[in-house]
Amino acid sequence: MKLHLLLDHDGYLPSFAVITEGKKHEVRVAPQTQFTPGTILVFDRGYTDYGVVQELAVPQRRGVLRDQVIFFHKLAQSGIDAYFRRIEFYDEEHDRVLVFLTSQ
């Protein structure tokens, strides 16, 4: 079972929810939803069909490994704006690489 949920961040209440079988891909549910500007999407690793559009200069900050503009093909097929920033960061304290995706 999987819960697809959209929160209203002004009131911190759900504004849209769909429960599907666990194998249902988020990209199949996304077209049913209206995303207003400023909406933040959180999803799992199932969206690995992206292409790197641009490599950006890495700021001279400790830990930042990579800064890219990427394009998600499956999201674009659903009519969703599919350009994101992908930033890799090395967490020295825990010896791990974290990857952040943002449309902001």
Steps between C-alpha positions, in 0.01 A plus 500: 500500500624851417368841603533786251443817701497873429516730801372855522803662663304808605266296718716186532208281398468247217341647187521188283553132581491179299570152632625250241669162491867524590622448143306799360753755375459858619516626143167323435332690786662842443280603203194479728645777718512877457839635611500870584819705472723434799380140546772274636503142370666216691543164332710188519778368278252378239565815298839406362422572136656845500755655269761757593427823314772716651793467740521810719810637668544351846511768770813514711320357803612200691302191407333604172610244240274566202233747386293407192185594314317179410188404303262218603359331191210318672377818668509687170283230339237578765501870417694600813786751490792260515808718556668468839826582673698196621759574767739243648636572846760303695405463868842464657365426848311189383724418200214500247391684188158666510314595182251784503250571222312828487285698263562815706 
